[in-house]
Amino acid sequence: MKLTETEVRYVAKLANLNLTPAEVDGMVHDLGSILEHMDQLASIDTDGVEPMTQVLYEAEETATLRPDVERAPLGNEAALANAPASGSGYFKVPKVIER
């Protein structure tokens, strides 16, 4: 799939990014390469290949997952204890979208 400069500029605008012309050219090349690779992966014949639901499915003794143990939730006060700014029980963050 060939990506155009117009498409890159459109996606950058959606992401609220200001890209220089050099960055746009780089993104056209880089994202185009990624999409070409994804097309190659999509063309691989996977007929007869069993889908995997868990990589560690049969590795119970060597699995690195911790046991799923129920515990009390963190709580609002503890969660906001180290927040740089908070109010009314929420994190306060600076405004990032201006249009």
Phi, psi and omega in degrees: 000125180270128180262137181259162178298323179298318179294319179296316179296322179296313180294321178298321178294318177299324180273004180059042179252137174257103182260141174284163177303324178294320179293322178298314178301318178296319179293321177302314181292308185295311181292325175299319178296319179297315180294324176297318178297319178297323176298320178297316180296322181293336182274356180290134179282115180248018177298134178084001179264123180290132177290145178260134177258336181209123182298323183266022186308314183256016183248047186305316183285334181255004180297140181260014180277140178281156178295146180275098184245131179290137176214164183294146178292162184297316181093149185298312184299314180293322180294323183269000185303320182253014181291137178297327178211134178214163178188142179056030178082014181230160171287138173258132180231153179291152178293131182244346181248117177232114179223000000 
